[in-house]
Amino acid sequence: MKTTGRIETDRLELQPLRVDDAADMATVLSDPELYEFIGGGPPTPMDLRQLYESWIAGPSRPGEAWHNWAVRLRSDETLLGHVQATVTDRARHADIAWIFGTPSHGHGYATEAAIALIRWLETNGVLLVTAHVDPKHAASARVAERAGLVATDLVEGGEVVWCRRSTEPA
């Protein structure tokens, strides 16, 4: 699997997440409403710096890879949120997630970023993409559905597992 690289869409640029993104991301993720379904609360810049340092260092489990991107508007580089993928099973399975600041909700950015992420994963040989979505989080379920994932009957940690299988390796 490739290293985390830049991904572009019509409106967005997914840039590999950097520790230096922490202060700006803390502002983007500062609305307590964002944590209604995922728990916790708004992180501080220091919280995110430490988290991003660990993400960039990578997982300790053999055969696992972490890919994280800051999502920005191409037009003016406004930071909107971030997407991530945890890749396992000899790079055949990826579990993805997304979080976007409240001002960017309702514009299709999360869906556009998720679609781009899934394309990147499938181009790099991932055959199964999953996402975990709180069953009460309708907006996140819409992102998953519009990105081509299908809700399954499987529930893990109180969240519905959404799934997309590629028919063949890229």
SETORPA-30573 format. One line per field, with one value per residue: x, y, z of N, C-alpha, C, O, CB in turn. Coordinates in Angstrom, 2 decimals. Glycine has a CB too. Layout:
N
npx	[X; ...]
npy	[Y; ...]
npz	[Z; ...]
capx	[X; ...]
capy	[Y; ...]
capz	[Z; ...]
cpx	[X; ...]
cpy	[Y; ...]
cpz	[Z; ...]
opx	[X; ...]
opy	[Y; ...]
opz	[Z; ...]
cbpx	[X; ...]
cbpy	[Y; ...]
cbpz	[Z; ...]
REM end
This chain:
170
npx	[0.85; 0.48; 2.15; 0.58; -0.83; -1.40; -4.73; -7.01; -10.15; -12.93; -13.64; -12.15; -9.12; -7.32; -4.98; -2.05; -2.21; -0.71; 1.32; 1.40; -1.11; -2.73; -3.54; -5.22; -7.10; -8.21; -9.74; -11.58; -12.90; -14.26; -16.92; -19.21; -21.43; -20.56; -19.77; -21.86; -22.61; -20.26; -19.04; -17.03; -15.40; -14.71; -11.38; -8.23; -5.64; -3.18; -3.96; -4.61; -2.15; -0.60; -2.10; -1.94; 0.81; 1.11; -0.48; 0.94; 3.32; 2.50; 0.89; 1.37; 0.84; 1.70; 1.30; -0.73; -1.87; -2.03; -3.80; -4.22; -5.88; -6.01; -8.73; -9.29; -10.67; -10.14; -10.21; -9.59; -8.10; -9.35; -9.70; -11.60; -12.11; -11.37; -10.36; -9.97; -8.26; -7.93; -5.94; -5.91; -5.43; -3.52; -3.55; -6.05; -8.42; -10.11; -11.00; -12.91; -13.26; -14.74; -14.74; -16.10; -16.04; -18.71; -19.61; -19.19; -21.03; -23.68; -22.99; -22.02; -19.35; -18.18; -19.14; -18.00; -15.29; -15.18; -15.84; -13.64; -11.60; -12.30; -12.02; -9.24; -8.32; -9.34; -8.03; -5.55; -5.66; -7.39; -10.03; -12.28; -14.19; -15.09; -17.23; -18.09; -21.09; -23.07; -26.34; -28.24; -27.27; -28.10; -27.07; -24.41; -24.87; -26.04; -23.80; -22.20; -23.88; -24.12; -21.52; -21.29; -21.38; -23.04; -25.48; -25.10; -26.27; -24.70; -23.58; -21.28; -19.84; -22.08; -22.50; -23.57; -22.27; -21.15; -20.66; -18.60; -17.81; -15.25; -15.28; -13.12; -9.53; -7.69]
npy	[-1.18; 2.22; 5.11; 7.63; 9.96; 13.05; 13.87; 14.91; 16.47; 17.84; 20.07; 19.82; 19.29; 16.70; 16.50; 14.96; 14.49; 16.66; 17.32; 20.02; 20.82; 20.76; 23.00; 24.58; 22.60; 22.08; 24.35; 24.04; 21.75; 22.52; 22.76; 21.65; 20.11; 18.33; 16.07; 14.64; 12.10; 10.64; 10.84; 12.22; 15.41; 18.73; 18.86; 20.08; 22.16; 21.03; 18.45; 17.44; 17.70; 15.78; 13.49; 13.46; 13.17; 10.54; 9.19; 9.74; 8.49; 5.90; 2.61; 0.09; -2.49; -5.21; -5.27; -3.42; -0.25; 3.27; 5.93; 9.31; 12.32; 15.86; 17.81; 20.19; 23.15; 23.55; 26.01; 28.11; 27.03; 26.62; 24.92; 22.07; 19.64; 16.22; 13.05; 9.50; 6.34; 3.05; 0.49; -2.95; -6.56; -7.52; -5.27; -5.40; -4.70; -1.83; 0.38; 3.21; 6.69; 9.90; 13.37; 16.54; 20.07; 21.98; 24.31; 23.42; 21.48; 19.98; 20.68; 18.74; 18.09; 16.13; 13.77; 13.97; 13.86; 11.33; 9.64; 10.14; 9.17; 6.44; 5.69; 6.07; 4.14; 1.75; 1.84; 1.29; -1.37; -2.21; -4.26; -4.40; -2.03; -0.50; 1.28; 2.69; 3.67; 5.61; 4.57; 6.56; 8.75; 10.38; 12.07; 11.24; 8.63; 9.16; 10.15; 7.84; 6.16; 7.63; 7.53; 5.01; 2.86; 0.22; -0.35; -2.83; -5.72; -5.95; -4.84; -3.01; -2.00; -0.45; 0.80; 0.84; -1.22; -0.28; -1.19; -1.79; -3.64; -4.29; -5.52; -6.66; -6.76; -3.70]
npz	[0.00; -0.77; 0.65; 2.68; 0.64; -1.18; -2.10; -4.55; -5.25; -7.09; -5.49; -3.17; -1.24; 0.00; 2.32; 3.58; 7.03; 9.38; 12.28; 12.72; 11.95; 14.13; 15.84; 14.18; 13.53; 16.01; 16.39; 14.27; 15.16; 17.43; 18.24; 20.59; 19.82; 17.87; 19.17; 20.08; 19.11; 19.06; 21.44; 24.16; 23.98; 22.71; 21.51; 22.77; 21.30; 22.13; 22.88; 20.35; 19.00; 20.36; 19.76; 16.94; 16.62; 17.54; 15.66; 13.29; 13.86; 13.66; 13.79; 16.35; 15.88; 13.85; 10.31; 10.11; 8.99; 9.22; 7.84; 7.46; 6.74; 6.40; 5.49; 3.10; 1.53; -1.90; -3.14; -1.30; 0.73; 3.19; 6.21; 6.76; 8.05; 8.88; 7.45; 7.77; 7.52; 8.58; 7.78; 7.26; 7.30; 5.36; 3.69; 2.55; 3.76; 4.93; 7.45; 7.72; 8.67; 9.42; 10.24; 10.41; 10.71; 12.17; 10.61; 8.00; 7.50; 5.61; 3.03; 1.42; 1.62; 3.32; 2.17; -0.41; 0.26; 1.49; -0.66; -2.34; -0.71; -0.52; -3.22; -3.49; -1.69; -2.87; -5.34; -4.42; -3.82; -1.76; -0.76; 0.84; 2.43; 5.39; 7.68; 10.80; 12.19; 14.29; 15.03; 15.38; 14.12; 11.60; 9.57; 9.24; 8.44; 5.97; 4.61; 4.52; 2.98; 0.54; -0.23; -1.14; 0.60; 2.37; 4.81; 7.30; 9.17; 11.32; 14.45; 16.21; 19.18; 19.67; 17.28; 13.88; 11.38; 8.31; 4.89; 2.02; -0.73; -2.97; -6.26; -7.51; -7.26; -7.65]
capx	[0.00; 1.19; 2.12; -0.50; -0.51; -2.42; -5.85; -7.80; -11.46; -13.28; -13.66; -11.38; -7.79; -7.02; -3.54; -1.62; -2.32; 0.57; 1.21; 1.15; -2.54; -3.47; -4.17; -6.35; -8.11; -8.90; -10.76; -12.60; -13.63; -14.55; -18.35; -19.58; -22.43; -19.88; -19.45; -23.12; -22.67; -18.98; -18.57; -15.94; -15.67; -13.73; -9.98; -7.35; -4.55; -2.16; -4.52; -4.50; -0.73; -0.18; -2.80; -1.38; 2.15; 0.97; -0.97; 2.02; 4.29; 1.92; 0.44; 2.37; 0.45; 2.22; 0.30; -1.74; -1.40; -2.95; -3.75; -5.02; -5.82; -6.73; -9.54; -9.35; -11.21; -9.08; -10.30; -8.94; -7.40; -10.07; -9.71; -12.98; -12.19; -10.39; -10.79; -8.92; -8.44; -7.08; -5.85; -5.48; -5.64; -2.62; -3.99; -7.30; -9.57; -9.91; -12.11; -12.76; -14.04; -14.67; -15.31; -16.03; -16.54; -20.13; -19.91; -19.11; -22.10; -24.75; -22.47; -21.55; -17.90; -17.84; -19.42; -16.99; -14.02; -15.29; -15.77; -12.25; -10.83; -12.60; -11.37; -7.81; -8.12; -9.58; -6.94; -4.39; -5.87; -8.32; -11.21; -13.40; -14.18; -16.15; -17.33; -18.97; -21.94; -24.11; -27.63; -29.04; -26.58; -28.64; -26.20; -23.26; -25.40; -26.19; -22.46; -21.82; -24.69; -23.75; -20.16; -21.36; -21.41; -24.38; -25.63; -25.21; -26.95; -23.68; -23.44; -20.08; -19.72; -23.29; -22.55; -23.86; -21.16; -21.48; -19.69; -18.51; -16.86; -14.80; -15.47; -11.83; -8.43; -7.38]
capy	[0.00; 3.49; 5.98; 8.61; 11.02; 14.08; 13.47; 16.08; 16.33; 19.12; 21.16; 19.55; 18.71; 15.90; 16.59; 14.15; 15.22; 17.03; 17.78; 21.46; 21.06; 20.59; 24.22; 24.92; 21.55; 22.27; 25.37; 23.43; 20.72; 23.10; 22.76; 20.47; 19.29; 17.30; 14.92; 14.02; 10.69; 9.95; 10.99; 13.14; 16.83; 19.41; 18.69; 21.25; 22.00; 20.11; 17.10; 17.02; 17.54; 14.48; 12.47; 13.43; 12.58; 9.08; 8.71; 9.82; 7.43; 4.67; 1.59; -0.87; -3.83; -5.55; -5.45; -2.37; 1.06; 4.38; 7.01; 10.44; 13.51; 17.11; 18.12; 21.64; 23.63; 23.88; 27.42; 29.04; 26.23; 26.56; 23.60; 21.65; 18.47; 15.20; 11.68; 8.55; 4.94; 2.06; -0.57; -4.22; -7.77; -7.45; -4.14; -5.73; -4.15; -0.51; 0.97; 4.64; 7.60; 11.30; 14.38; 17.85; 21.15; 22.30; 25.21; 22.76; 20.49; 20.27; 21.12; 17.58; 17.93; 14.83; 12.76; 14.10; 13.37; 9.88; 9.01; 10.23; 8.26; 5.07; 5.48; 5.94; 2.83; 0.69; 1.92; 0.71; -2.79; -2.53; -4.94; -4.22; -0.78; -0.42; 2.47; 2.48; 4.86; 5.56; 4.43; 7.78; 9.83; 10.32; 12.76; 10.37; 7.50; 9.64; 10.20; 6.45; 5.67; 8.35; 7.11; 3.67; 1.83; -0.31; -0.74; -4.26; -6.04; -6.04; -3.69; -3.11; -0.84; 0.36; 1.44; -0.01; -1.36; -0.07; -1.99; -1.74; -4.63; -4.14; -6.80; -7.23; -5.87; -2.66]
capz	[0.00; -0.84; 1.81; 2.60; -0.32; -1.41; -2.96; -4.94; -5.89; -7.71; -4.51; -1.95; -1.24; 1.18; 2.53; 4.71; 8.29; 10.00; 13.66; 12.66; 11.70; 15.39; 16.35; 13.31; 13.63; 17.30; 16.14; 13.40; 15.91; 18.74; 18.57; 21.39; 19.12; 17.08; 20.02; 20.51; 18.73; 19.20; 22.82; 24.41; 23.80; 21.85; 21.93; 22.77; 20.34; 22.66; 22.73; 18.95; 18.69; 20.87; 18.99; 15.60; 16.72; 17.62; 14.37; 12.30; 14.22; 13.13; 14.74; 16.84; 15.41; 12.52; 9.26; 10.17; 8.55; 9.47; 6.86; 7.95; 5.89; 6.68; 4.32; 2.89; 0.26; -2.87; -3.54; -0.37; 1.75; 4.45; 6.81; 6.99; 8.93; 8.51; 7.16; 8.11; 7.17; 9.22; 6.79; 7.85; 6.50; 4.20; 2.87; 1.84; 4.49; 5.52; 8.21; 7.52; 9.52; 9.02; 11.13; 9.78; 11.55; 11.99; 9.49; 6.70; 7.36; 4.67; 1.73; 0.68; 1.72; 3.92; 1.15; -1.46; 0.81; 1.70; -1.99; -2.79; 0.13; -0.93; -4.52; -3.24; -1.07; -3.85; -6.30; -3.76; -3.57; -0.68; -1.30; 1.76; 3.17; 6.39; 8.52; 11.95; 12.31; 15.32; 14.34; 15.51; 13.42; 10.24; 8.62; 8.97; 7.67; 4.59; 4.02; 4.22; 1.86; -0.69; -0.59; -1.69; 1.62; 2.66; 6.22; 7.55; 10.42; 12.35; 15.33; 17.04; 20.05; 19.54; 15.97; 12.74; 10.45; 6.90; 4.15; 0.56; -1.24; -4.35; -6.94; -7.85; -6.91; -8.65]
cpx	[0.88; 1.22; 0.99; -0.07; -1.66; -3.47; -6.64; -9.14; -11.75; -13.15; -12.66; -9.97; -7.63; -5.51; -3.16; -1.60; -0.94; 0.31; 0.88; -0.31; -3.34; -4.19; -5.38; -7.47; -8.88; -10.00; -11.91; -13.49; -14.08; -16.02; -18.72; -20.61; -21.80; -19.72; -20.68; -23.13; -21.37; -18.41; -17.41; -16.37; -14.59; -12.30; -9.25; -6.31; -3.48; -2.66; -4.31; -3.04; -0.25; -0.81; -2.17; 0.04; 2.07; 0.45; 0.15; 3.09; 3.80; 1.60; 1.58; 2.05; 1.02; 1.07; -0.81; -1.11; -2.46; -2.71; -4.72; -4.80; -6.58; -7.46; -9.70; -10.06; -10.04; -9.05; -9.54; -8.22; -8.06; -10.08; -11.14; -13.10; -11.11; -11.06; -9.62; -9.29; -7.44; -7.11; -5.23; -5.64; -4.84; -3.09; -5.26; -8.53; -9.19; -11.18; -11.88; -13.63; -13.84; -15.24; -15.04; -16.62; -17.97; -20.41; -19.89; -20.19; -23.13; -24.30; -21.94; -20.05; -17.51; -18.06; -18.34; -15.64; -14.06; -15.20; -14.33; -11.36; -11.04; -11.96; -9.87; -7.51; -8.28; -8.50; -5.68; -4.64; -6.80; -9.60; -12.46; -13.21; -15.37; -16.11; -18.31; -19.74; -22.97; -25.47; -28.53; -28.43; -26.95; -27.70; -25.00; -23.69; -25.59; -24.84; -22.05; -22.58; -24.29; -22.34; -20.13; -21.30; -22.86; -24.41; -25.78; -26.03; -25.98; -23.60; -22.22; -19.96; -20.91; -23.43; -22.81; -22.63; -21.71; -20.35; -19.77; -17.44; -16.54; -14.92; -14.15; -10.72; -8.15; -6.11]
cpy	[1.23; 4.18; 6.99; 9.74; 12.00; 13.54; 14.74; 15.65; 17.68; 20.28; 21.02; 19.08; 17.99; 15.85; 15.68; 15.01; 15.45; 17.45; 19.27; 21.80; 21.13; 21.85; 24.60; 23.89; 21.68; 23.32; 24.78; 22.47; 21.21; 23.08; 21.50; 19.56; 18.15; 16.00; 14.21; 12.52; 9.93; 10.05; 11.95; 14.57; 17.44; 19.25; 20.03; 21.08; 21.01; 18.67; 16.59; 16.86; 16.15; 13.34; 12.34; 12.87; 11.06; 8.51; 8.68; 8.76; 6.08; 3.65; 0.68; -2.29; -4.09; -5.71; -4.43; -1.06; 2.10; 5.46; 8.10; 11.65; 14.67; 17.44; 19.64; 21.95; 23.96; 25.37; 28.36; 28.37; 26.26; 25.12; 23.24; 20.53; 17.48; 13.86; 10.75; 7.16; 4.11; 0.84; -1.81; -5.35; -7.73; -6.42; -4.44; -5.13; -2.79; -0.10; 2.48; 5.43; 9.02; 12.15; 15.74; 18.88; 21.52; 23.25; 24.54; 21.71; 20.95; 20.73; 19.96; 17.34; 16.57; 13.71; 12.79; 13.56; 11.86; 9.13; 9.01; 9.27; 6.81; 4.76; 5.25; 4.56; 1.70; 0.68; 1.27; -0.71; -3.17; -3.10; -4.73; -2.92; -0.80; 0.93; 2.14; 3.76; 4.63; 5.49; 5.67; 8.95; 9.80; 10.97; 11.89; 9.14; 7.91; 9.72; 8.79; 5.93; 6.33; 7.99; 5.66; 2.54; 1.43; -0.73; -2.24; -4.47; -6.10; -4.73; -3.94; -1.84; 0.09; 1.05; 0.41; -0.04; -1.23; -0.69; -1.71; -2.73; -4.32; -5.50; -7.46; -6.25; -4.88; -3.03]
cpz	[0.00; 0.52; 1.60; 1.68; -0.45; -2.38; -3.29; -5.51; -6.55; -6.72; -3.37; -2.24; 0.09; 1.29; 3.69; 5.99; 8.89; 11.45; 13.68; 12.35; 13.01; 15.85; 15.50; 13.42; 14.95; 17.16; 15.33; 14.21; 17.28; 19.15; 19.36; 20.73; 18.33; 17.86; 20.56; 20.25; 18.95; 20.61; 22.93; 24.23; 22.95; 22.38; 21.96; 21.68; 20.84; 22.58; 21.31; 18.53; 19.13; 20.08; 17.60; 15.60; 16.76; 16.30; 13.33; 12.59; 13.73; 14.20; 15.19; 16.38; 14.02; 11.53; 9.26; 9.72; 8.82; 8.43; 7.32; 7.07; 6.52; 5.38; 4.23; 1.57; -0.66; -3.16; -2.61; 0.80; 3.13; 4.95; 7.20; 8.01; 8.55; 8.25; 7.48; 7.66; 7.96; 8.32; 7.44; 6.84; 5.21; 3.18; 2.07; 2.49; 5.05; 6.25; 8.17; 8.50; 9.01; 10.14; 10.50; 10.73; 11.18; 10.82; 8.12; 6.49; 6.33; 3.30; 0.90; 0.78; 2.27; 2.91; 0.06; -0.98; 1.00; 0.37; -2.49; -2.01; -0.30; -2.28; -4.35; -2.65; -2.09; -4.93; -5.74; -3.26; -2.44; -1.29; -0.44; 2.52; 4.13; 7.08; 9.63; 12.20; 13.39; 14.63; 14.45; 14.73; 11.93; 9.22; 8.26; 8.18; 6.20; 3.89; 3.61; 3.00; 0.54; -1.16; -1.08; -0.69; 1.89; 4.13; 6.32; 8.83; 11.60; 13.13; 16.22; 17.87; 19.95; 18.19; 14.87; 11.83; 9.03; 6.09; 2.65; 0.15; -2.69; -5.01; -7.31; -7.46; -8.04; -9.39]
opx	[1.91; 0.42; 0.51; 0.95; -2.74; -3.15; -6.91; -9.26; -10.89; -12.62; -12.36; -9.67; -7.78; -4.83; -3.87; -1.03; -0.10; -0.78; 0.15; -0.70; -4.51; -5.36; -6.45; -8.64; -10.08; -11.07; -13.08; -14.70; -14.27; -16.34; -18.55; -20.67; -22.43; -19.55; -20.58; -23.62; -21.38; -17.41; -16.88; -17.55; -13.66; -12.05; -9.62; -6.11; -2.94; -1.89; -3.88; -2.73; 0.42; -0.16; -1.90; 0.42; 2.85; 0.91; 0.28; 3.68; 4.61; 1.98; 2.59; 2.89; 0.84; 0.01; -1.75; 0.05; -3.66; -1.57; -5.90; -3.67; -7.65; -6.88; -10.19; -10.07; -9.07; -7.99; -8.92; -7.78; -7.41; -10.43; -11.81; -14.07; -10.08; -12.15; -8.46; -10.46; -6.25; -8.16; -4.19; -5.94; -5.38; -3.04; -5.51; -9.58; -8.10; -12.28; -10.82; -14.59; -12.91; -16.11; -13.92; -17.58; -18.39; -21.37; -20.50; -20.27; -23.42; -25.12; -21.44; -19.53; -16.59; -17.24; -17.83; -14.94; -13.08; -14.55; -13.85; -10.48; -10.09; -11.41; -9.29; -6.56; -7.44; -8.10; -4.84; -3.93; -7.00; -10.18; -13.58; -12.19; -16.50; -15.09; -19.26; -19.15; -23.66; -25.73; -29.48; -29.02; -26.22; -27.55; -24.61; -22.94; -25.33; -24.73; -21.59; -21.98; -24.13; -22.02; -19.06; -21.19; -23.78; -23.49; -26.48; -26.43; -26.39; -23.55; -22.14; -19.98; -20.77; -24.38; -22.33; -22.04; -22.60; -19.21; -20.84; -16.31; -17.43; -14.67; -14.07; -10.96; -8.34; -5.68]
opy	[1.28; 3.89; 7.17; 10.39; 11.80; 12.85; 15.54; 14.61; 18.57; 21.34; 22.00; 18.55; 18.57; 15.25; 15.63; 16.10; 14.54; 17.90; 19.73; 22.96; 21.52; 21.78; 24.91; 24.25; 21.40; 23.18; 25.00; 22.40; 20.41; 23.35; 20.39; 18.37; 17.11; 14.94; 13.31; 11.75; 8.70; 9.40; 12.43; 14.90; 16.76; 19.48; 20.98; 19.97; 20.24; 17.76; 15.45; 15.94; 15.44; 12.35; 11.23; 12.16; 10.37; 7.44; 7.70; 8.21; 5.20; 3.80; 0.53; -3.18; -3.28; -6.22; -4.55; -0.80; 1.84; 5.85; 7.83; 11.97; 14.49; 17.37; 20.28; 21.15; 24.58; 25.94; 29.31; 29.04; 25.96; 24.21; 24.01; 20.47; 17.84; 13.58; 11.16; 6.83; 4.42; 0.23; -1.74; -5.11; -7.89; -6.66; -3.82; -5.05; -2.60; -0.22; 2.97; 4.91; 9.30; 11.72; 16.05; 18.61; 21.38; 23.02; 25.04; 21.11; 22.14; 21.12; 20.17; 16.47; 15.93; 12.79; 11.74; 12.88; 11.17; 8.09; 8.00; 8.62; 6.05; 3.67; 4.36; 3.89; 0.81; -0.39; 0.77; -1.20; -4.36; -2.52; -4.86; -2.73; -1.08; 1.62; 1.38; 4.82; 3.61; 6.29; 5.80; 10.04; 9.26; 10.45; 11.81; 8.66; 7.12; 9.38; 8.57; 5.34; 5.64; 8.13; 5.14; 1.38; 2.22; -1.39; -2.87; -3.50; -6.28; -3.65; -4.97; -0.73; 1.30; 1.82; -0.72; 1.00; -1.97; -0.70; -1.44; -2.68; -4.11; -6.52; -8.69; -5.05; -5.17; -2.28]
opz	[0.69; 1.40; 0.49; 1.93; 0.09; -3.34; -2.40; -6.17; -6.55; -7.06; -2.68; -3.31; 1.16; 0.45; 4.69; 6.01; 8.91; 11.78; 14.56; 12.48; 12.99; 16.22; 16.04; 13.41; 14.99; 17.76; 15.65; 13.97; 18.19; 20.31; 18.85; 21.04; 18.13; 17.26; 21.38; 21.08; 19.03; 20.92; 21.93; 24.32; 22.51; 23.56; 21.27; 21.18; 20.05; 22.25; 21.10; 17.77; 18.37; 19.77; 17.13; 14.66; 16.11; 15.87; 12.59; 11.66; 13.41; 15.36; 14.51; 16.48; 13.12; 11.87; 8.47; 10.02; 8.67; 8.17; 7.55; 6.70; 7.09; 4.30; 5.16; 0.64; -0.23; -3.39; -3.08; 1.74; 4.13; 4.20; 7.89; 8.76; 7.98; 8.74; 7.46; 7.46; 8.00; 8.12; 8.08; 5.67; 4.11; 1.97; 1.04; 1.86; 5.58; 5.72; 8.53; 9.07; 8.26; 10.89; 10.10; 11.45; 10.03; 10.09; 7.18; 5.42; 6.20; 2.47; -0.21; 0.09; 1.76; 2.81; -0.34; -1.73; 0.71; 0.29; -3.00; -2.58; -0.43; -2.47; -4.97; -3.07; -2.16; -5.39; -6.49; -2.39; -2.19; -2.21; -0.93; 3.18; 3.73; 7.08; 9.42; 12.39; 13.42; 13.73; 13.68; 14.69; 11.11; 8.11; 7.09; 7.32; 5.30; 2.71; 2.49; 2.10; -0.47; -2.34; -1.40; -1.07; 1.67; 4.62; 5.52; 9.48; 12.75; 12.55; 16.89; 17.33; 20.14; 17.99; 14.92; 11.55; 8.62; 6.53; 2.10; 0.64; -3.51; -4.37; -7.42; -7.34; -9.21; -10.27]
cbpx	[-0.96; 0.55; 3.49; -0.86; -0.17; -1.77; -6.77; -7.04; -12.60; -14.70; -15.02; -12.09; -6.68; -7.65; -3.10; -0.21; -3.22; 1.28; 2.53; 2.03; -3.12; -2.53; -3.16; -5.89; -7.47; -7.90; -10.16; -11.93; -12.76; -14.08; -19.22; -20.11; -23.25; -18.53; -18.58; -24.30; -23.06; -17.99; -18.18; -14.78; -15.77; -14.08; -9.26; -6.67; -3.90; -1.81; -6.04; -5.19; 0.12; -0.53; -4.30; -1.39; 2.89; 0.02; -2.12; 2.64; 4.50; 2.85; -0.67; 2.43; -1.09; 3.07; -0.29; -2.34; -1.02; -2.76; -4.11; -4.67; -6.39; -5.75; -10.93; -7.93; -12.13; -9.27; -11.74; -9.97; -5.98; -11.52; -8.76; -13.61; -13.57; -9.33; -11.25; -8.64; -8.27; -7.56; -5.01; -6.29; -7.12; -2.50; -2.89; -7.47; -10.02; -9.54; -12.17; -13.11; -13.61; -15.44; -14.71; -16.76; -15.65; -20.66; -18.95; -17.75; -22.79; -25.63; -21.38; -21.92; -17.31; -18.68; -20.81; -16.85; -13.71; -16.62; -16.70; -11.72; -11.23; -14.13; -11.61; -7.31; -9.11; -10.96; -6.66; -3.97; -4.60; -8.64; -10.93; -13.53; -14.24; -16.02; -17.80; -18.16; -22.63; -24.02; -28.36; -29.17; -25.04; -29.99; -25.72; -22.58; -26.74; -26.87; -21.42; -22.10; -26.17; -23.85; -19.22; -20.29; -20.72; -24.74; -26.85; -23.80; -27.68; -22.31; -24.74; -18.80; -18.48; -23.33; -21.24; -25.12; -20.42; -21.66; -19.92; -18.17; -17.41; -13.32; -16.31; -11.76; -7.18; -7.22]
cbpy	[0.00; 4.39; 6.70; 9.15; 10.43; 15.38; 12.39; 16.93; 15.93; 19.06; 21.28; 18.52; 19.80; 14.44; 18.05; 13.52; 14.46; 18.17; 17.50; 22.08; 19.95; 20.14; 25.38; 25.03; 20.16; 22.68; 26.59; 22.66; 19.48; 24.49; 22.86; 20.93; 20.16; 17.80; 15.35; 14.67; 10.58; 10.51; 9.65; 12.84; 17.54; 20.89; 17.71; 21.45; 23.35; 20.47; 17.10; 18.03; 18.64; 14.35; 12.81; 14.83; 13.12; 8.68; 9.60; 11.23; 7.39; 4.07; 0.75; -0.82; -3.99; -6.86; -6.79; -2.24; 1.05; 4.95; 6.49; 10.76; 13.20; 18.28; 17.40; 22.25; 24.88; 23.09; 27.83; 29.99; 26.72; 27.10; 23.53; 21.21; 17.82; 15.05; 11.52; 8.56; 4.71; 1.72; -0.12; -4.53; -7.95; -8.82; -3.72; -7.23; -5.10; 0.54; 0.42; 5.02; 7.48; 11.55; 14.28; 17.86; 22.37; 22.91; 26.35; 22.11; 20.23; 21.30; 22.15; 17.71; 19.03; 14.58; 12.98; 15.57; 14.07; 9.55; 9.74; 11.67; 8.45; 4.86; 6.68; 7.05; 2.63; 0.87; 3.38; 1.58; -3.38; -1.27; -6.42; -5.43; 0.47; -1.57; 3.75; 2.05; 5.18; 6.79; 3.24; 8.16; 9.72; 11.01; 14.11; 9.94; 7.00; 11.02; 10.81; 5.54; 5.92; 9.85; 7.28; 3.49; 2.30; -1.52; -0.03; -4.92; -7.37; -6.37; -3.44; -3.32; -0.08; 1.38; 2.20; 0.49; -2.73; 1.46; -3.48; -0.29; -6.07; -3.58; -6.60; -7.57; -6.68; -1.28]
cbpz	[1.22; -1.88; 2.03; 4.01; -1.68; -1.97; -2.26; -5.97; -4.84; -8.26; -3.94; -1.12; -1.45; 1.09; 2.80; 4.44; 9.29; 9.21; 14.45; 11.63; 10.80; 16.47; 16.36; 11.85; 13.52; 18.41; 15.40; 12.23; 16.08; 18.77; 17.28; 22.73; 18.18; 16.63; 21.16; 19.81; 17.29; 18.21; 23.38; 23.50; 25.15; 21.73; 20.98; 24.17; 20.05; 24.13; 23.09; 18.04; 19.38; 22.36; 18.87; 14.99; 17.98; 18.77; 13.87; 12.29; 15.75; 12.13; 14.12; 18.38; 15.40; 12.58; 9.38; 11.61; 7.04; 10.92; 5.41; 9.42; 4.52; 7.14; 4.37; 2.88; 0.48; -4.17; -3.59; 0.18; 1.87; 4.30; 8.05; 5.69; 8.86; 9.62; 5.66; 9.61; 5.63; 10.69; 5.55; 9.15; 6.19; 3.54; 1.91; 1.75; 5.63; 4.44; 9.71; 6.08; 11.02; 7.68; 12.58; 8.42; 11.42; 13.26; 9.50; 6.54; 8.73; 5.24; 1.93; -0.74; 2.58; 5.19; 0.52; -1.89; 2.15; 2.40; -3.00; -2.63; 1.61; -1.01; -5.46; -2.28; 0.09; -4.49; -6.68; -2.61; -3.31; 0.20; -1.42; 2.74; 2.21; 7.41; 7.70; 13.22; 10.95; 16.28; 14.90; 16.98; 13.60; 10.19; 9.19; 10.29; 8.27; 4.56; 5.03; 5.44; 2.13; -0.47; 0.60; -2.65; 2.93; 1.71; 6.86; 7.68; 10.29; 11.73; 16.19; 16.15; 19.72; 20.61; 15.70; 11.96; 10.64; 6.57; 4.42; 0.03; -1.11; -4.43; -8.18; -9.36; -6.60; -7.99]
REM end
